[in-house]
């Protein structure tokens, strides 16, 4: 039995969305090289929604800058759209921009993980590991739909700390 079979990657169905054919080919090749069983590349968000209706992926990798619908709008529609094929699917945002405000904007849209281009085998493997082995709880409120934005629970002694109450763990938001 190979490593991909023992770590569960051979059973994964991953949808990759990028309008740049070279970037799409690179991410597809890395995922296949890591042993992901099914990699479905698509060039735009509309095709992605159709592909998700045909078969729901386990994970979605999406580029931020695309036309006509960019990756961030895709995530917003995926998370909040009434006809969304799978609002809870983990989404890894791919982008060439790593500024803090972009990371926050992606997180607030419901992105599960953030990956800066150029990507490497190690980067993609690490994000797969996080999504598979350390999945985040899904949250739906009036203002936010997506994975829990807290990475870990830790005490906070500032004035705005959460008070752990019945059934609630204290942590940072």
Helices and strands as residue ranges (DSSP letters): H 3-6, G 9-11, E 13-17, H 21-34, E 38-42, H 45-54, E 59-63, H 71-80, E 90-95, H 100-109, E 113-116, H 121-133, E 138-140, E 145-147
